[in-house]
Amino acid sequence: MVVTNTIAASTPDARAVFVYTGGTSWRQVATAAQANAYREMHGGGVGLVLTFGPNRAIFQHIGNSAWRELTTIDPPGTGSIALTAEGIYAVLNAKVYRHSGFASASPWTEIGSNARRLFGGRYGLVATDPTTGNLFRYLGSPHNWQHIGGPGAMFAVTADSVYGLTPNKSGVFRYDGNGTSWTQIGSAAGEIYGGSWGLVATDPTNGNLSRYLGSPNNWQHIGGPGAMFAVTDDTVFGLTPDRDAVYRYDETGNSWTSVGGPAHQIVAIGWA
């Protein structure tokens, strides 16, 4: 089974990438030369992906400091990317494609028509319609999608469901798993982040972080604001508002431990 058990962080200049290995230790996986044109970093169950250059060439990390090119996005700047435990998904030339992320010669398979944004996690892949914003869930075979909801400001995928923030960010909802039925579980939020550990949300006023405890309107305050957060299988990591340090949540109260220095971006990643 593939797990999302750690994070990757890029340096402040976005020219090198490190993987967290525990304590305060990190292992470099992309050098300054490799990441010279690095534009985006994406993580998920099948690992780590970077995009490079004006055409956003997609590279997958395959071990140590080795990377392989998968494809380019053309026209540049128009394609969303998401990773799950089953593969790498990208919007290429106004269609959704899947790459297994494992076999070196694995081809891209067309699985759907155009999408604006892709969101992935252990529960699977969801995509928003580029015209209406409606949300669709991929059912595992090409062109087999289920309409599950309306538009949202953003979505987050955990191990058990999909969560959405309403377009005006006035409420957080959880997909009930059938039809287009959703249940409101929280009030206004700035952003939501999901992973197998669960769901967290930021306060729209002060940026404070809260964890969803599994029942409507039942949340626990666990920390202060951050530039971004990444949810793994066992906890949540945060990048300080000034991007000066990476912290790991200690899973008690609002206690966090510093695990790394300055970073531009952090993402949750997995290893087989």
C-alpha positions in Angstrom: 0.0 0.0 0.0 1.2 3.5 -0.8 1.2 5.9 2.1 1.6 9.6 2.3 4.0 9.6 5.2 6.3 12.6 4.9 6.7 15.9 3.1 8.9 17.6 0.6 10.0 21.2 0.8 11.6 23.5 -1.7 14.2 26.1 -0.8 13.2 29.8 -0.7 14.5 30.4 -4.2 12.6 27.3 -5.5 15.9 25.9 -6.9 16.3 22.8 -4.7 14.0 20.2 -3.1 14.4 18.2 0.1 12.5 15.3 1.6 11.9 15.2 5.4 13.3 12.0 7.0 12.5 12.6 10.7 13.7 14.7 13.6 15.3 17.7 12.0 16.8 15.7 9.1 16.2 16.2 5.4 17.5 14.5 2.3 18.1 16.5 -0.9 16.4 15.1 -4.0 16.7 17.9 -6.5 19.7 20.1 -6.9 19.8 23.7 -7.8 20.8 22.8 -11.4 17.9 20.3 -11.7 15.3 22.7 -10.2 16.6 25.8 -12.0 13.4 26.3 -13.9 11.1 24.7 -11.2 7.7 26.2 -11.4 5.4 24.0 -9.4 5.7 21.1 -6.9 3.0 18.5 -6.4 2.8 15.6 -3.9 0.7 12.6 -3.2 0.5 8.8 -2.8 2.8 8.0 -5.7 5.4 10.5 -4.6 6.6 13.9 -5.9 6.3 15.8 -9.2 7.9 19.0 -10.3 7.2 21.1 -13.4 9.9 22.9 -15.3 10.3 25.6 -17.9 7.9 27.6 -20.0 5.9 24.5 -21.2 5.7 23.1 -17.7 7.5 19.8 -18.4 6.4 17.3 -15.8 9.1 15.3 -14.0 8.6 12.6 -11.4 11.1 11.8 -8.6 12.1 8.1 -8.9 14.7 7.8 -6.2 17.7 9.5 -4.6 18.3 12.5 -7.0 16.9 10.8 -10.1 14.0 12.2 -12.0 12.2 11.2 -15.2 10.3 13.4 -17.6 6.7 12.3 -18.2 5.3 15.0 -20.6 4.8 18.7 -21.1 1.6 20.7 -20.7 0.6 22.6 -23.9 -0.5 25.3 -24.0 1.6 26.2 -21.0 -0.1 27.4 -17.8 -3.5 25.8 -18.5 -3.2 22.3 -16.9 -3.9 21.2 -13.3 -2.0 18.4 -11.7 -3.0 16.0 -8.9 -1.6 12.8 -7.4 -3.3 9.9 -5.7 -2.2 6.5 -4.5 -3.1 5.2 -8.0 -1.4 7.6 -10.3 -0.5 11.1 -11.5 -3.3 13.1 -13.2 -2.9 16.1 -15.4 -5.0 18.3 -17.7 -3.2 18.2 -21.0 -4.6 19.8 -24.2 -8.0 20.3 -22.6 -8.4 16.7 -21.5 -7.7 14.8 -18.3 -5.0 12.1 -18.5 -3.7 9.5 -16.0 -0.2 8.2 -15.7 0.3 5.2 -13.3 3.4 6.7 -11.8 5.1 3.4 -11.5 6.3 1.7 -14.7 9.0 3.7 -16.5 7.3 3.2 -19.8 3.8 3.7 -18.6 1.8 5.8 -21.1 -0.6 8.6 -20.4 -4.2 7.4 -20.7 -7.0 9.8 -21.6 -9.7 9.5 -18.8 -11.9 12.5 -19.2 -12.7 15.8 -21.0 -11.5 19.2 -19.9 -11.3 20.2 -16.2 -10.4 23.4 -14.5 -8.9 21.9 -11.3 -7.9 18.5 -10.1 -7.8 17.4 -6.4 -6.4 14.0 -5.3 -6.0 11.9 -2.2 -6.6 8.4 -0.9 -10.3 8.7 -1.5 -9.6 9.2 -5.1 -9.6 12.0 -7.8 -12.2 14.8 -8.2 -12.3 17.5 -10.9 -14.2 20.7 -11.4 -16.0 21.5 -14.7 -14.3 24.4 -16.5 -17.6 26.1 -17.3 -20.0 25.4 -14.4 -17.5 24.6 -11.6 -19.5 21.5 -10.7 -17.5 18.7 -9.1 -17.1 15.2 -10.6 -15.5 12.1 -9.1 -13.4 9.7 -11.2 -14.7 6.2 -10.9 -11.6 4.4 -12.0 -12.0 3.7 -15.7 -11.7 6.1 -18.7 -14.5 8.6 -19.1 -16.4 7.2 -16.1 -17.2 10.1 -13.9 -19.9 10.8 -11.4 -21.4 14.3 -10.7 -21.2 14.7 -7.0 -21.6 18.4 -6.3 -21.6 22.1 -7.2 -18.8 24.6 -7.4 -16.6 25.6 -4.5 -13.8 27.9 -3.6 -11.6 24.9 -3.1 -11.8 21.2 -2.3 -9.7 18.8 -0.1 -9.5 15.0 -0.4 -8.9 12.8 2.7 -8.9 9.0 3.2 -12.7 8.8 3.5 -14.3 11.6 1.6 -14.1 14.9 -0.2 -14.5 18.3 1.6 -15.5 21.5 0.0 -15.4 25.2 0.9 -18.4 27.1 -0.5 -17.7 29.7 -3.3 -18.0 32.6 -0.9 -16.0 30.6 1.8 -18.9 30.9 4.2 -19.1 27.1 5.1 -17.2 23.8 5.0 -19.1 20.8 3.7 -18.4 17.0 3.6 -19.5 14.8 0.7 -21.9 12.1 2.0 -20.8 9.5 -0.4 -23.9 9.2 -2.5 -25.5 11.3 -5.3 -24.9 15.0 -4.8 -25.6 15.0 -1.0 -23.3 17.0 1.2 -23.4 17.9 4.9 -22.2 21.2 6.4 -19.6 20.5 9.0 -18.2 23.9 9.7 -18.6 27.7 9.3 -16.4 30.1 7.3 -12.8 29.2 6.5 -9.9 30.8 4.7 -8.5 27.5 3.3 -8.9 23.8 3.8 -6.2 21.1 3.6 -6.8 17.3 3.5 -4.9 14.1 3.9 -5.3 10.6 5.4 -4.8 12.1 8.9 -7.9 14.2 8.3 -9.0 17.7 7.5 -7.8 21.0 8.8 -9.0 24.6 8.1 -7.8 28.1 8.6 -9.8 30.8 10.3 -10.6 33.5 7.7 -10.0 36.3 10.2 -6.8 35.4 12.0 -5.5 32.4 10.1 -5.5 30.0 13.1 -5.6 26.3 12.3 -8.3 23.9 13.4 -8.8 20.2 13.0 -12.1 18.6 12.1 -13.0 15.9 14.7 -15.4 13.9 12.7 -18.9 15.3 13.4 -20.6 18.5 12.3 -19.3 21.7 13.9 -16.8 19.7 16.1 -13.4 21.2 15.6 -10.3 21.5 17.7 -7.9 24.6 17.6 -4.4 23.2 17.0 -2.3 26.1 16.0 -1.7 29.5 14.7 -1.5 30.8 11.1 0.9 29.6 8.4 1.8 30.3 4.8 0.6 26.8 4.0 0.0 23.4 5.5 0.5 19.8 4.3 -1.4 16.8 5.8 0.2 13.4 5.8 -1.0 10.0 7.1 -0.1 10.8 10.7 0.0 14.5 11.3 0.1 18.0 9.7 3.1 20.1 8.8 3.0 23.9 8.6 5.2 26.6 7.0 5.4 29.8 9.1 3.7 32.9 7.7 7.1 34.4 6.8 8.2 31.0 5.4 11.2 31.0 7.8 10.6 27.5 9.3 8.7 24.2 8.9 6.9 22.8 11.9 5.3 19.4 12.7 2.2 19.1 14.8 2.8 17.1 17.9 -0.8 15.8 17.9 -1.6 17.3 21.3 -3.2 20.7 22.1 -1.5 23.4 20.0 2.0 22.0 20.4 4.3 22.0 17.4 8.0 21.1 16.9 10.4 22.9 14.5 11.7 20.4 12.0 13.3 22.6 9.3 14.4 26.0 8.2 13.1 28.4 5.4 11.1 27.0 2.6 9.1 28.2 -0.4 6.6 25.4 -0.5 5.7 22.2 1.3 3.7 19.2 0.0 2.8 15.8 1.5 4.3 12.9 -0.4 4.2 9.1 -0.3 6.4 6.2 -0.9 5.6 2.6 -1.9 
